[in-house]
Amino acid sequence: MASLFEMDIRQLKGVGEKRAQLYRRLGAPTVGDLLRLYPRAYEDWGLYTPVAQTELHQVGVVRGTVLHKPTEHRVKGGKTLYKVTVTDGESDLRLTFFNNRYIPLLLKPGQDYVFRGKVGGGLLVREMASPAFLPAEKAKAILPVYPATQGLTSRMIGSAVQNALALLPGTLHDPLPQALREKYGLAGLGEALRGIHFPQSPKELAQAKRRLVFEEFLVLQLGLMGLKSGRRQENLHPVHPGFPESFAGLLPFKLTGAQRRVITEALGDMAGPYPMNRLVQGDVGSGKTAVAAALCWAMAQTGAQSALMAPTEILASQHFASLSALLGPAGVECALFTGSMPAAQRREQQARLAAGDIHLAIGTHALISEKVGFQDLGLVITDEQHRFGVNQRSALAEKGASPHLLVMSATPIPRTLALMVYGDLDISVLDELPPGRQEVRTYLIDPAKRQRAFRYVQKHLDEGRQGYLVCPLIEADGTPLMSVETYSALVGKAFPGVPVGILHGKLKNREKERAMEEFAQGRTRLLVATTVVEVGVDVPNAAVMVIENAERYGLSQLHQLRGRIGRGQYPSSCILITDAQNEETLSRLRMFRDTRDGFQIADADLKLRGPGDFFGQRQHGLPQLKIADMANDLEVLQKAQRCAQRLFAGDALQGPEYRALRGEVRRLFSRPGSGQVVL
């Protein structure tokens, strides 16, 4: 397979430069990549149904003989119809094709074909409009459906895959040695590739999929373990182990049991033989900032420096305000670094940081700037990690000598998914909310009750509170979905005289910061926004949120949005508006309405949507899974994880029989910034 991954797709029969560009768009620049472009679905052409027994308005598969040459008919608008009748020997089926001048050449009288399409007509006469069809001798039972793109149909891809399969050598260098395949009951690679693309039976398809899913999970796990191993340098910044009671005494509040546990776990890492690599995930409001403060305090006691990177200026400013208030009295000097700082102030702070006078640098991507240097960086913290790429995480860490790494995420991630996405990190969970955190009451209504919801929002405004109004779109696109554009006009009429802010992804960064800043300071009372607001600033005065077209969001995203309110002392409410009629969709939204636990919601989200879109845009930098599904392949995942741990623990992986597997891991983890894989 290694040589096929080096063979340009243009070397495949029938693929020129123009078509090669389309294959590259699909992620298949080489012949090997094409073989790993797995079907997204399968069509069963093997179960023929007699014409008379086909179900109206359902997809049916019929085998029939063409009775006459297709006839051509002109219709309004210059379009052409072709009509033909086929028979299964008992009943006739009328077919209509639109604007396909090749039909008379493709359907020959007296010959047998298999037709697949939606059945129309009535009780006496069955019809199909533009069905797919194949000559009977070529209609295999199970046909693959590929992720096509404009100019490249599923059938074209299938033909190219057949040509690629013909290039497979008789004996493949299988990444999984025979002994391992026998241990786990797995098919060989060649057999699996043929079976996944053109299975002869459902059993063959299942065996092929199991083999390829196992391999994908195994490669990913080994790569993550290799990343972790590559970071196993000497700990150059050890701290005192155990919980720091002297730090706890600085705080104006009492830490939760979960906060004390996670601080102890992290400091245990930082006192050990290797640098810490830990993910702290906790629900919105679980107190991750206090954990970060404890670690920065501990690092300052050793004389080393810390850096905390946040995705937005306003979030960085918020961290600076809270951390400097907590740590300043203890002599920990904090400084803020953002792109909008005046040049003179930036130069002064850069000089102080390089001299070691600043113990904690808090900022945005500005911290990655070449001009920002540390005297001795011992701890790197990234907040809302899924908003950063691996490259950015690495760029900050490279400003120090093997610094400790803490990743913080307010997106509750099911443990299974966390092990895959952050498998190179140890995981801590803040599963307890600090006392005083307000519970957010959630309501589910239809659009007919929108005006009543607006009156409820007005009640909060009259009490001096603020609110968020969330839409799925920025601009109207002709669909019934609400957009910021149209909603702003609606809100202007419903709340005359109320200052309204607007926040969405097309605004420039400075405009976004200004919109959030004005809302945080109370100059605007309502904020009409898209989901860009899900990672925002704490506004304790915000006590109400309306989410339009709630069915358009994942449950975890709804949970993140809802977490923007209930941060102060005021009872808070979240109103979901949907016109969805689908019972499954409504059931999902009712579950969200009645559930507060972010991890429970995340588990439900993973089962409903799968892992593909769990984080929205993929920014974690890991190889994308092509066939494995963590929601449905948990049993295979667990076996692959155990296998990876066994191989990594001993010297087995270094044997010559695992050379192809080591190569596969390095190939998938060879991107810049993804870290060094040690195998």
C-alpha positions as CSV (number, residue, x, y, z in Angstrom):
1,M,0.0,0.0,0.0
2,A,2.9,2.4,0.7
3,S,3.8,2.6,-3.1
4,L,0.1,3.2,-4.0
5,F,0.0,6.1,-1.5
6,E,2.9,7.7,-3.5
7,M,1.2,7.0,-6.9
8,D,-0.5,10.2,-8.2
9,I,-4.2,9.7,-8.9
10,R,-3.5,10.9,-12.5
11,Q,-1.7,7.6,-13.1
12,L,-5.1,5.8,-12.8
13,K,-6.8,4.9,-16.1
14,G,-9.4,7.6,-17.1
15,V,-8.2,10.2,-14.6
16,G,-6.8,13.4,-16.2
17,E,-5.7,16.7,-14.6
18,K,-9.3,18.1,-14.5
19,R,-10.7,15.0,-12.8
20,A,-7.7,14.7,-10.6
21,Q,-8.5,18.1,-9.1
22,L,-12.0,16.8,-8.2
23,Y,-10.4,13.7,-6.5
24,R,-8.1,16.0,-4.5
25,R,-11.1,17.9,-3.3
26,L,-12.5,14.7,-2.0
27,G,-9.2,14.0,-0.1
28,A,-7.9,11.4,-2.6
29,P,-4.7,12.9,-4.3
30,T,-3.2,9.4,-4.6
31,V,-4.4,5.9,-5.6
32,G,-3.9,4.7,-2.1
33,D,-6.0,7.6,-0.7
34,L,-8.7,6.6,-3.2
35,L,-8.8,3.1,-1.9
36,R,-9.3,4.6,1.6
37,L,-12.2,6.8,0.3
38,Y,-14.8,4.4,1.7
39,P,-18.5,4.4,0.5
40,R,-20.8,6.6,2.6
41,A,-23.7,4.1,2.1
42,Y,-24.8,1.0,0.1
43,E,-27.7,0.3,-2.1
44,D,-29.2,-3.2,-2.1
45,W,-29.9,-4.2,-5.7
46,G,-30.3,-7.9,-4.9
47,L,-33.8,-8.1,-3.6
48,Y,-36.0,-7.8,-6.7
49,T,-39.7,-7.3,-6.1
50,P,-42.4,-8.2,-8.7
51,V,-43.8,-5.1,-10.2
52,A,-47.3,-5.8,-8.8
53,Q,-45.9,-6.1,-5.3
54,T,-43.9,-2.9,-5.2
55,E,-45.0,-0.3,-2.6
56,L,-46.2,3.0,-3.8
57,H,-44.1,6.0,-2.8
58,Q,-41.3,3.7,-1.6
59,V,-37.9,2.9,-3.3
60,G,-38.2,-0.4,-5.1
61,V,-35.9,-2.7,-7.1
62,V,-37.4,-4.3,-10.2
63,R,-35.9,-6.7,-12.8
64,G,-37.5,-6.3,-16.2
65,T,-37.3,-6.7,-20.0
66,V,-37.5,-3.7,-22.2
67,L,-40.6,-4.1,-24.5
68,H,-39.9,-1.4,-27.1
69,K,-37.4,1.3,-28.1
70,P,-37.8,4.4,-25.9
71,T,-40.0,7.1,-27.4
72,E,-39.1,10.8,-27.4
73,H,-41.6,13.5,-26.4
74,R,-41.1,17.3,-26.5
75,V,-42.6,19.3,-23.6
76,K,-42.8,22.9,-22.6
77,G,-39.6,24.8,-22.0
78,G,-37.7,22.9,-24.7
79,K,-37.3,19.8,-22.5
80,T,-37.4,16.3,-23.7
81,L,-38.9,13.2,-22.2
82,Y,-38.2,9.6,-23.0
83,K,-40.8,6.9,-22.2
84,V,-40.3,3.2,-22.2
85,T,-42.2,0.2,-20.8
86,V,-40.6,-2.9,-19.2
87,T,-42.1,-6.1,-18.0
88,D,-41.3,-8.8,-15.4
89,G,-43.4,-11.3,-17.3
90,E,-46.5,-10.7,-15.1
91,S,-46.9,-6.9,-14.9
92,D,-45.6,-3.9,-16.8
93,L,-43.7,-0.9,-15.4
94,R,-43.8,2.5,-17.1
95,L,-40.5,4.5,-17.0
96,T,-40.0,8.2,-17.8
97,F,-36.6,9.8,-18.2
98,F,-36.0,13.6,-18.4
99,N,-33.5,15.3,-20.8
100,N,-31.3,12.2,-21.2
101,R,-30.6,11.7,-24.9
102,Y,-28.6,8.6,-24.3
103,I,-31.6,6.5,-23.0
104,P,-32.4,5.1,-26.5
105,L,-28.8,3.9,-26.7
106,L,-28.7,2.5,-23.2
107,L,-32.0,0.6,-23.0
108,K,-32.3,-1.9,-25.8
109,P,-35.5,-3.8,-26.6
110,G,-35.5,-7.5,-25.5
111,Q,-32.7,-7.1,-23.0
112,D,-33.0,-7.4,-19.2
113,Y,-32.1,-4.6,-16.7
114,V,-32.5,-3.9,-13.0
115,F,-34.2,-0.6,-12.2
116,R,-34.0,1.1,-8.8
117,G,-36.2,4.1,-8.0
118,K,-39.2,5.6,-6.2
119,V,-42.4,3.8,-7.2
120,G,-45.3,6.0,-8.5
121,G,-48.5,5.4,-10.4
122,G,-51.6,3.8,-8.9
123,L,-53.1,0.4,-8.1
124,L,-53.4,-0.7,-11.7
125,V,-50.3,0.9,-13.2
126,R,-46.8,1.2,-11.6
127,E,-44.4,3.9,-12.7
128,M,-40.8,5.2,-12.0
129,A,-39.4,8.6,-12.9
130,S,-35.7,8.6,-13.9
131,P,-34.7,5.4,-12.0
132,A,-31.1,4.2,-11.8
133,F,-30.5,1.1,-13.8
134,L,-27.9,-1.5,-14.7
135,P,-27.8,-4.4,-17.2
136,A,-29.0,-7.4,-15.3
137,E,-25.7,-9.3,-15.6
138,K,-23.8,-6.3,-14.0
139,A,-26.2,-5.6,-11.2
140,K,-24.4,-6.9,-8.1
141,A,-26.4,-7.4,-4.9
142,I,-24.8,-4.5,-3.0
143,L,-23.5,-1.4,-4.7
144,P,-21.4,1.3,-3.0
145,V,-22.5,5.0,-2.8
146,Y,-19.5,7.4,-2.6
147,P,-19.3,11.0,-1.4
148,A,-19.6,12.6,-4.8
149,T,-18.8,16.1,-5.7
150,Q,-19.9,18.3,-8.7
151,G,-18.4,16.8,-11.8
152,L,-17.7,13.5,-10.2
153,T,-20.6,11.0,-9.6
154,S,-20.6,8.1,-7.3
155,R,-20.6,5.7,-10.3
156,M,-17.5,7.4,-11.7
157,I,-15.7,7.0,-8.4
158,G,-16.8,3.4,-8.2
159,S,-15.3,2.7,-11.6
160,A,-12.0,4.4,-10.6
161,V,-11.9,2.4,-7.4
162,Q,-12.3,-0.8,-9.4
163,N,-9.3,0.2,-11.5
164,A,-7.3,1.0,-8.3
165,L,-8.2,-2.4,-6.7
166,A,-6.8,-4.1,-9.8
167,L,-3.4,-2.5,-9.0
168,L,-3.3,-4.1,-5.6
169,P,-0.4,-6.7,-5.5
170,G,-1.2,-10.3,-4.8
171,T,0.7,-10.1,-1.5
172,L,0.2,-6.8,0.4
173,H,2.4,-5.5,3.2
174,D,-0.5,-5.5,5.7
175,P,-0.1,-3.1,8.6
176,L,-1.6,-5.7,10.8
177,P,0.6,-8.8,11.0
178,Q,-1.0,-12.2,10.6
179,A,-0.6,-13.2,14.3
180,L,-2.5,-10.1,15.4
181,R,-5.2,-10.6,12.8
182,E,-5.7,-14.2,14.0
183,K,-5.8,-13.0,17.6
184,Y,-8.6,-10.5,16.9
185,G,-10.4,-12.4,14.1
186,L,-9.6,-9.8,11.4
187,A,-9.6,-10.0,7.6
188,G,-6.5,-9.2,5.6
189,L,-6.1,-5.7,4.1
190,G,-6.7,-6.7,0.5
191,E,-9.7,-8.8,1.4
192,A,-11.0,-5.9,3.5
193,L,-10.6,-3.3,0.8
194,R,-12.4,-5.4,-1.8
195,G,-15.1,-6.2,0.7
196,I,-15.7,-2.6,1.8
197,H,-16.0,-1.3,-1.8
198,F,-17.7,-4.2,-3.6
199,P,-19.1,-6.7,-1.0
200,Q,-20.7,-9.8,-2.2
201,S,-22.8,-10.2,0.9
202,P,-23.8,-8.3,4.1
203,K,-21.5,-10.7,6.0
204,E,-18.5,-9.8,3.9
205,L,-19.2,-6.1,4.3
206,A,-19.4,-6.4,8.1
207,Q,-16.1,-8.3,8.2
208,A,-14.4,-5.8,6.0
209,K,-15.7,-2.8,8.0
210,R,-14.6,-4.4,11.3
211,R,-11.1,-4.9,10.1
212,L,-10.7,-1.3,8.8
213,V,-12.3,0.2,11.9
214,F,-10.0,-1.8,14.1
215,E,-6.9,-0.6,12.1
216,E,-8.0,3.0,12.2
217,F,-8.6,3.0,15.9
218,L,-5.3,1.2,16.5
219,V,-3.3,3.6,14.3
220,L,-4.8,6.6,16.1
221,Q,-4.2,5.2,19.6
222,L,-0.6,4.3,18.7
223,G,0.0,7.8,17.3
224,L,-1.4,9.5,20.4
225,M,0.8,7.3,22.6
226,G,3.7,8.2,20.4
227,L,3.0,11.9,20.9
228,K,2.8,11.4,24.6
229,S,6.1,9.4,24.6
230,G,7.7,12.2,22.5
231,R,7.0,14.6,25.3
232,R,8.5,12.5,28.0
233,Q,11.4,14.8,28.5
234,E,12.9,15.5,31.9
235,N,10.8,17.7,34.2
236,L,12.8,21.0,34.3
237,H,10.2,22.8,36.4
238,P,9.2,20.6,39.4
239,V,6.8,22.1,42.0
240,H,6.0,21.1,45.6
241,P,3.5,18.1,45.5
242,G,0.3,18.0,47.5
243,F,-2.6,20.4,47.9
244,P,-1.4,24.0,48.5
245,E,-3.3,25.1,51.6
246,S,-1.4,28.4,51.6
247,F,-2.9,29.2,48.1
248,A,-6.4,28.2,49.3
249,G,-6.0,30.8,52.1
250,L,-5.6,33.6,49.5
251,L,-9.1,33.0,48.0
252,P,-12.2,34.9,49.0
253,F,-14.3,31.7,48.5
254,K,-14.1,28.1,49.4
255,L,-12.9,25.6,46.8
256,T,-15.2,22.7,45.9
257,G,-14.0,19.1,46.5
258,A,-13.6,18.7,42.7
259,Q,-11.4,21.7,42.5
260,R,-9.2,20.5,45.3
261,R,-9.0,17.0,43.7
262,V,-8.0,18.4,40.2
263,I,-5.4,20.8,41.7
264,T,-3.9,17.9,43.6
265,E,-3.8,15.7,40.4
266,A,-2.2,18.5,38.4
267,L,0.4,19.4,41.0
268,G,1.2,15.7,41.3
269,D,2.1,15.6,37.6
270,M,4.1,18.8,37.9
271,A,6.1,17.3,40.8
272,G,6.8,14.1,38.9
273,P,9.7,13.0,36.6
274,Y,8.0,14.3,33.4
275,P,6.3,17.6,32.4
276,M,2.5,17.6,32.9
277,N,0.2,17.1,29.9
278,R,-3.3,17.3,31.3
279,L,-6.8,18.2,30.1
280,V,-9.2,19.7,32.7
281,Q,-12.7,19.6,31.4
282,G,-15.7,20.9,33.4
283,D,-19.1,22.2,32.8
284,V,-19.7,25.9,32.3
285,G,-19.1,27.6,35.7
286,S,-17.4,24.6,37.3
287,G,-14.4,26.8,38.4
288,K,-11.6,26.0,36.0
289,T,-10.1,29.5,36.5
290,A,-9.4,28.8,40.2
291,V,-7.5,25.6,39.1
292,A,-5.4,27.6,36.6
293,A,-4.7,30.1,39.4
294,A,-3.4,27.4,41.8
295,L,-1.0,26.1,39.2
296,C,0.3,29.5,38.2
297,W,0.8,30.3,41.9
298,A,2.7,27.1,42.4
299,M,4.9,27.8,39.3
300,A,5.6,31.4,40.6
301,Q,6.8,29.9,43.9
302,T,9.7,28.2,41.9
303,G,10.6,31.4,40.2
304,A,9.4,30.2,36.7
305,Q,6.7,31.9,34.5
306,S,3.3,30.8,33.2
307,A,1.3,31.7,30.1
308,L,-2.5,31.5,29.7
309,M,-3.9,31.8,26.1
310,A,-7.6,32.5,25.5
311,P,-9.4,32.6,22.1
312,T,-10.7,36.2,22.3
313,E,-9.5,39.5,23.7
314,I,-12.5,39.9,25.9
315,L,-12.1,36.5,27.4
316,A,-8.3,37.1,27.9
317,S,-9.2,40.4,29.6
318,Q,-11.7,38.7,31.9
319,H,-9.0,36.1,32.9
320,F,-6.6,38.9,33.5
321,A,-9.0,40.8,35.8
322,S,-9.9,37.7,37.8
323,L,-6.4,36.2,38.0
324,S,-4.6,39.4,38.9
325,A,-7.2,40.0,41.6
326,L,-6.5,36.5,43.0
327,L,-2.8,36.3,42.6
328,G,-1.7,40.0,42.8
329,P,-1.9,40.1,46.7
330,A,0.4,37.0,46.8
331,G,3.1,38.9,44.8
332,V,2.4,37.1,41.5
333,E,2.8,39.8,38.8
334,C,0.3,39.4,35.9
335,A,0.2,41.2,32.5
336,L,-2.2,41.2,29.6
337,F,-1.0,40.7,26.0
338,T,-3.5,41.4,23.1
339,G,-3.3,42.5,19.5
340,S,-5.0,45.8,20.2
341,M,-2.5,47.0,22.9
342,P,-0.7,50.3,22.2
343,A,2.8,49.6,20.7
344,A,4.6,51.4,23.5
345,Q,2.8,49.4,26.2
346,R,3.5,46.2,24.3
347,R,7.2,46.9,24.0
348,E,7.4,47.7,27.7
349,Q,5.6,44.5,28.8
350,Q,7.6,42.4,26.4
351,A,10.8,43.7,28.0
352,R,9.5,43.0,31.5
353,L,8.4,39.5,30.5
354,A,11.8,38.7,29.0
355,A,13.5,39.9,32.1
356,G,11.4,37.7,34.3
357,D,9.6,40.5,36.1
358,I,6.2,39.2,34.9
359,H,5.2,35.8,36.4
360,L,2.0,35.2,34.5
361,A,1.3,36.4,30.9
362,I,-2.4,36.3,29.9
363,G,-3.4,36.9,26.3
364,T,-4.7,35.8,22.9
365,H,-2.7,34.6,19.9
366,A,-0.6,37.7,20.5
367,L,1.4,35.4,23.0
368,I,2.6,33.4,20.0
369,S,4.2,36.5,18.4
370,E,7.9,36.1,17.7
371,K,8.6,39.3,19.7
372,V,7.1,37.8,22.9
373,G,9.8,35.9,24.8
374,F,10.0,34.5,28.3
375,Q,12.9,34.3,30.7
376,D,11.8,30.8,32.0
377,L,8.4,29.6,30.8
378,G,7.4,26.6,33.0
379,L,3.6,26.3,32.4
380,V,1.4,26.8,29.4
381,I,-2.4,26.9,29.8
382,T,-4.9,27.1,26.8
383,D,-8.5,27.9,27.5
384,E,-11.3,26.6,25.3
385,Q,-8.9,24.3,23.7
386,H,-11.1,23.2,20.8
387,R,-10.9,26.8,19.5
388,F,-7.1,26.4,18.9
389,G,-5.3,24.2,16.5
390,V,-2.5,21.9,17.6
391,N,0.0,24.2,15.9
392,Q,-0.9,27.1,18.2
393,R,-0.6,25.0,21.3
394,S,2.8,23.8,20.2
395,A,4.0,27.3,19.2
396,L,3.4,28.7,22.7
397,A,5.0,25.7,24.4
398,E,8.1,26.1,22.2
399,K,8.8,29.4,24.0
400,G,9.9,27.4,27.0
401,A,12.1,24.4,27.8
402,S,9.7,21.5,28.1
403,P,7.0,23.5,30.0
404,H,4.1,21.8,31.7
405,L,0.9,21.9,29.6
406,L,-2.7,22.3,30.9
407,V,-5.6,22.3,28.5
408,M,-9.0,23.6,29.7
409,S,-12.3,23.0,28.0
410,A,-15.8,24.0,29.0
411,T,-17.2,21.7,26.3
412,P,-18.2,18.6,28.1
413,I,-16.7,15.7,26.1
414,P,-17.8,12.1,26.6
415,R,-14.9,10.2,28.1
416,T,-14.7,7.9,25.0
417,L,-14.3,10.8,22.7
418,A,-12.0,12.6,25.0
419,L,-9.6,9.6,25.0
420,M,-9.5,9.7,21.3
421,V,-9.2,13.5,20.7
422,Y,-7.0,14.2,23.7
423,G,-5.4,10.7,24.0
424,D,-2.0,12.4,24.4
425,L,-3.2,14.0,27.6
426,D,-4.2,12.8,31.1
427,I,-7.8,13.8,31.9
428,S,-9.3,15.5,35.0
429,V,-13.0,16.3,35.3
430,L,-14.5,19.1,37.4
431,D,-17.8,17.5,38.1
432,E,-19.1,19.8,40.9
433,L,-20.5,23.3,40.6
434,P,-19.5,26.0,43.1
435,P,-22.3,27.0,45.6
436,G,-24.4,29.9,44.5
437,R,-24.4,29.0,40.8
438,Q,-28.0,29.8,39.5
439,E,-30.0,27.0,37.9
440,V,-31.2,28.0,34.4
441,R,-34.9,27.1,33.8
442,T,-35.4,26.0,30.2
443,Y,-38.6,26.3,28.1
444,L,-39.5,24.8,24.7
445,I,-42.1,26.7,22.7
446,D,-43.3,27.0,19.0
447,P,-43.0,30.3,17.0
448,A,-46.7,31.2,17.7
449,K,-45.6,31.9,21.3
450,R,-42.7,34.2,20.2
451,Q,-44.5,37.4,21.3
452,R,-45.2,35.9,24.7
453,A,-41.5,35.1,25.0
454,F,-40.6,38.7,24.1
455,R,-42.9,39.9,26.9
456,Y,-41.0,37.6,29.2
457,V,-37.7,39.1,28.0
458,Q,-39.2,42.6,28.6
459,K,-40.0,41.6,32.2
460,H,-36.3,40.8,32.8
461,L,-35.3,44.1,31.1
462,D,-37.7,46.0,33.4
463,E,-36.0,44.4,36.4
464,G,-32.6,45.8,35.1
465,R,-31.4,42.5,33.6
466,Q,-29.9,41.8,30.1
467,G,-30.5,39.1,27.5
468,Y,-29.2,37.2,24.5
469,L,-31.2,36.4,21.4
470,V,-29.5,33.7,19.3
471,C,-30.1,32.9,15.5
472,P,-28.6,30.2,13.3
473,L,-27.9,32.5,10.3
474,I,-26.2,35.8,9.7
475,E,-28.1,36.8,6.6
476,A,-31.5,35.7,5.2
477,D,-31.1,32.9,2.6
478,G,-34.6,32.3,1.5
479,T,-35.3,29.6,4.1
480,P,-37.6,29.8,7.1
481,L,-34.6,30.0,9.4
482,M,-34.1,33.1,11.5
483,S,-31.1,35.3,10.6
484,V,-29.4,38.1,12.6
485,E,-30.3,40.4,9.7
486,T,-34.1,39.8,9.8
487,Y,-34.2,39.2,13.6
488,S,-32.6,42.6,14.4
489,A,-35.6,44.4,12.7
490,L,-38.0,42.2,14.5
491,V,-36.3,42.9,17.9
492,G,-36.2,46.7,17.1
493,K,-40.0,46.7,16.8
494,A,-40.6,44.5,19.8
495,F,-38.3,46.4,22.1
496,P,-38.4,50.1,21.1
497,G,-35.9,52.3,22.8
498,V,-33.8,49.3,24.1
499,P,-30.1,49.5,23.1
500,V,-29.4,46.3,21.0
501,G,-26.0,44.9,20.0
502,I,-25.2,42.6,17.1
503,L,-22.5,39.9,17.1
504,H,-21.7,37.4,14.4
505,G,-18.8,35.7,12.6
506,K,-18.6,38.1,9.6
507,L,-17.7,41.1,11.9
508,K,-14.0,42.0,12.2
509,N,-12.4,40.9,15.4
510,R,-12.3,44.4,16.8
511,E,-16.0,44.8,16.0
512,K,-16.8,41.5,17.8
513,E,-14.7,42.6,20.8
514,R,-16.5,46.0,20.9
515,A,-20.0,44.3,20.7
516,M,-19.2,42.0,23.7
517,E,-17.5,44.8,25.6
518,E,-20.6,47.1,25.3
519,F,-22.8,44.2,26.4
520,A,-20.6,43.3,29.3
521,Q,-20.6,46.9,30.5
522,G,-24.4,47.2,30.1
523,R,-24.4,49.8,27.4
524,T,-26.4,47.4,25.3
525,R,-29.2,45.5,27.0
526,L,-29.9,42.9,24.3
527,L,-27.4,41.1,22.2
528,V,-28.6,39.5,18.9
529,A,-26.0,36.9,18.0
530,T,-25.1,33.7,16.2
531,T,-23.3,30.9,18.0
532,V,-20.1,32.9,18.0
533,V,-21.4,34.0,21.5
534,E,-21.0,30.5,22.9
535,V,-17.5,31.3,24.0
536,G,-17.9,34.8,25.5
537,V,-17.4,36.8,28.6
538,D,-19.0,36.5,31.9
539,V,-22.0,38.9,32.1
540,P,-23.5,38.2,35.6
541,N,-26.4,40.6,34.7
542,A,-27.5,38.5,31.7
543,A,-30.5,36.4,32.9
544,V,-32.5,35.5,29.8
545,M,-31.7,33.9,26.5
546,V,-34.0,33.1,23.5
547,I,-32.6,30.6,20.9
548,E,-34.4,30.6,17.6
549,N,-34.6,27.4,15.4
550,A,-33.3,25.4,18.3
551,E,-33.6,22.2,16.3
552,R,-30.6,23.4,14.2
553,Y,-28.1,23.1,17.0
554,G,-26.3,20.1,18.6
555,L,-27.2,19.5,22.2
556,S,-23.7,20.3,23.4
557,Q,-23.8,23.6,21.5
558,L,-27.2,24.4,23.1
559,H,-25.6,23.7,26.5
560,Q,-22.7,26.0,25.8
561,L,-25.1,28.7,24.8
562,R,-27.3,28.2,27.8
563,G,-24.1,28.5,29.9
564,R,-23.9,32.2,29.0
565,I,-26.7,33.0,31.5
566,G,-27.2,32.1,35.2
567,R,-23.7,33.4,36.1
568,G,-24.9,36.0,38.6
569,Q,-27.3,36.1,41.5
570,Y,-30.4,36.4,39.4
571,P,-32.8,33.5,38.5
572,S,-32.3,32.9,34.8
573,S,-34.3,31.4,31.9
574,C,-33.5,29.9,28.5
575,I,-36.3,29.8,25.9
576,L,-36.0,27.4,22.9
577,I,-38.2,28.3,19.9
578,T,-38.7,25.6,17.2
579,D,-41.3,24.7,14.6
580,A,-40.0,21.2,14.3
581,Q,-42.7,18.5,13.9
582,N,-40.4,15.4,13.9
583,E,-40.9,13.5,17.1
584,E,-37.3,12.4,17.4
585,T,-36.2,16.0,17.2
586,L,-38.7,17.2,19.8
587,S,-37.7,14.3,22.1
588,R,-34.1,15.4,21.8
589,L,-35.0,19.0,22.7
590,R,-37.2,17.9,25.6
591,M,-34.3,15.9,27.0
592,F,-32.1,19.0,26.8
593,R,-34.9,21.1,28.5
594,D,-35.1,18.7,31.4
595,T,-31.3,18.0,31.8
596,R,-28.6,20.2,33.4
597,D,-25.7,17.8,33.4
598,G,-23.3,18.7,30.5
599,F,-21.7,15.3,30.4
600,Q,-25.1,13.6,30.2
601,I,-26.0,16.0,27.4
602,A,-22.7,15.3,25.6
603,D,-23.2,11.6,25.7
604,A,-26.7,12.0,24.2
605,D,-25.2,14.3,21.5
606,L,-22.5,11.8,20.6
607,K,-25.1,9.0,20.2
608,L,-27.4,11.2,18.1
609,R,-24.8,13.0,15.9
610,G,-21.8,10.8,16.0
611,P,-18.3,12.3,16.6
612,G,-17.9,13.9,13.2
613,D,-19.4,17.2,14.0
614,F,-19.1,17.1,17.8
615,F,-16.7,20.0,17.9
616,G,-18.2,21.8,14.9
617,Q,-15.2,22.8,12.8
618,R,-12.4,20.3,13.3
619,Q,-9.6,22.2,15.0
620,H,-7.9,19.6,17.2
621,G,-5.4,18.7,14.5
622,L,-5.7,14.9,14.6
623,P,-6.1,12.6,11.6
624,Q,-9.8,12.5,10.7
625,L,-11.5,9.1,11.1
626,K,-12.5,7.8,7.6
627,I,-14.7,4.8,8.6
628,A,-14.7,4.4,12.4
629,D,-17.6,5.7,14.4
630,M,-17.1,6.1,18.1
631,A,-20.8,6.1,18.8
632,N,-21.4,2.7,17.2
633,D,-18.0,1.0,17.2
634,L,-17.3,1.2,21.0
635,E,-16.6,-2.5,21.3
636,V,-14.0,-2.4,18.5
637,L,-12.5,0.8,20.0
638,Q,-12.0,-0.8,23.3
639,K,-10.3,-3.8,21.8
640,A,-8.0,-1.6,19.7
641,Q,-7.1,0.5,22.7
642,R,-6.1,-2.6,24.7
643,C,-4.1,-3.9,21.7
644,A,-2.3,-0.5,21.4
645,Q,-1.5,-0.4,25.1
646,R,-0.1,-4.0,24.9
647,L,2.0,-3.2,21.8
648,F,3.3,0.0,23.2
649,A,4.1,-1.4,26.7
650,G,6.5,-4.0,25.4
651,D,9.0,-4.1,22.5
652,A,6.6,-5.9,20.1
653,L,6.0,-2.8,18.1
654,Q,9.7,-2.5,17.2
655,G,9.7,-6.0,15.5
656,P,10.1,-6.2,11.7
657,E,6.5,-7.5,11.3
658,Y,5.2,-4.2,12.6
659,R,7.2,-2.0,10.1
660,A,4.1,-1.3,7.9
661,L,2.0,-0.4,11.0
662,R,4.7,2.0,12.2
663,G,4.8,3.6,8.7
664,E,1.0,4.0,8.7
665,V,1.1,5.8,12.1
666,R,3.9,8.1,10.9
667,R,2.1,8.8,7.7
668,L,-1.2,9.9,9.4
669,F,0.7,12.0,12.1
670,S,3.1,13.6,9.7
671,R,1.5,17.0,9.7
672,P,3.5,20.1,10.8
673,G,2.7,21.0,14.4
674,S,1.2,17.7,15.3
675,G,4.1,16.9,17.6
676,Q,6.8,14.2,17.5
677,V,5.6,10.6,17.3
678,V,8.0,8.3,19.0
679,L,7.6,4.7,17.9
